Amino acid sequence: MKRIFIIIAACALGLPALQAQDVDEVLRSVARHNKSLQARQQADEAEKTGIEAENGLEDPGVEYSSFYSKGVSGQSGSELVVTQGFDFPTVYGSRKQAGREQKAAVDHRAEALRRDVLLEAKNLCLDLIRLNQEKDLLDQRMRNADELLALYEEKLKAGDATLIEVNKIKMERMSVQTEVLQNNAAHRTALQSLLALNGNMPLTFDGREYPAVAVTNDYAALRDELMANDADIQAAEADTRAAGRALATQRRQWLPKIEIGYRRNTGEGGSKEHGFLVGGSIPLFSNRRQVKIAQAQAVGAQLEADEARLQAEAALQSGFNELQQLRRAMDVYDLPLMQQTLDLMKKSVKGGEMPVIDYFTEADQVYRNMQAYMDLENQYQKAAAMLYKNRL
């Protein structure tokens, strides 16, 4: 079903047939086609434009007045005033520096969103790998059941087997078929979720091998690297710097706002007078509260940056410890031994040395251990993906 969906989608879009992709290729595709990332890019451009606009000049003002006098027919005079207001020049430089930090924070938050989307996509790929491995195991169980069913139906005809043994094999096949259907449903759900992250652009993923995980016991070096590249921390620190620049800007707001302009007056008889206008305002009272607001915002930004760093380091320590424990738990399992045990039991039951009911009882326990290992390996890979998410 999933292959049919992908082929139909590819044909509908006029795309060539796709080759199976690995995890890195899938992540690159998601980074290109994800709708949330595309929307965020447009929103970020708008936000940056708004930040730049805050440091622009005020709009010029134009006023025209018409005067009328008693005994004068029509207009007796007029006045035209054109003005341009602006802040004290040093304020623009300070505000520009604050805007630079604000835009840096926007970029870091965009990187954090990209990282989180790719982490979600990678986890879906890891789930698909586990489901593909599980399907292979179920196929193996089904083949074994089919071989034993054919063998024991012949033995039943010859009187060398009982109906109970044949029915036991049939029940095993029913159980496996149910698990196959559940596996297919889970696979289809995960693949559809991955397609949604990919902007519903077609892709195919048939991986059965997990990507290599960088193993290190040097926690200090790992912490220094990952903390330095954490997008959430970088965004919070950029916010702190921007708030500091905003406070410095606000403290400069006590400097006068300047206004210059041109004035033209006309009087009776068409006489005209031209002149220049120079003025300003000193914010002695309005700026005091604004400085307090900026100070509180700067303190709050610093506290949020401290919290982001504490949370990131706690998550890093927890993830590192979890990865170590999962690795030790995986080392307990001996997959070649389990597979060898299944092969030996299969030979024994075919040779009549082992009752089929005992075979399925013992084989079921081995399969459960193999499934437990698959689940454990999947947890290990997801823990590694979370730990190294800032490398995505």
Sequence and secondary structure as in RCSB ss.txt:
>XXXX:A:sequence
MKRIFIIIAACALGLPALQAQDVDEVLRSVARHNKSLQARQQADEAEKTGIEAENGLEDPGVEYSSFYSKGVSGQ
SGSELVVTQGFDFPTVYGSRKQAGREQKAAVDHRAEALRRDVLLEAKNLCLDLIRLNQEKDLLDQRMRNADELLA
LYEEKLKAGDATLIEVNKIKMERMSVQTEVLQNNAAHRTALQSLLALNGNMPLTFDGREYPAVAVTNDYAALRDE
LMANDADIQAAEADTRAAGRALATQRRQWLPKIEIGYRRNTGEGGSKEHGFLVGGSIPLFSNRRQVKIAQAQAVG
AQLEADEARLQAEAALQSGFNELQQLRRAMDVYDLPLMQQTLDLMKKSVKGGEMPVIDYFTEADQVYRNMQAYMD
LENQYQKAAAMLYKNRL
>XXXX:A:secstr
 HHHHHHHHHHHTT        HHHHHHHHHHH HHHHHHHHHHHHHHHHHHHTTS    EEEEEEE  TT SS 
 EEEEEEEEEE  HHHHHHHHHHHHHHHHHHHHHHHHHHHHHHHHHHHHHHHHHHHHHHHHHHHHHHHHHHHHHH
HHHHHHHHTSS HHHHHHHHHHHHHHHHHHHHHHHHHHHHHHHHHHHTTT        S         HHHHHHH
HHHT HHHHHHHHHHHHHHHHHHHHHGGGS EEEEEEEEEE GGG EEEEEEEEEE  TTHHHHHHHHHHHHHHH
HHHHHHHHHHHHHHHHHHHHHHHHHHHHHHHH  HHHHHHHHHHHHHHHHTTSS HHHHHHHHHHHHHHHHHHHH
HHHHHHHHHHHHTGGG 
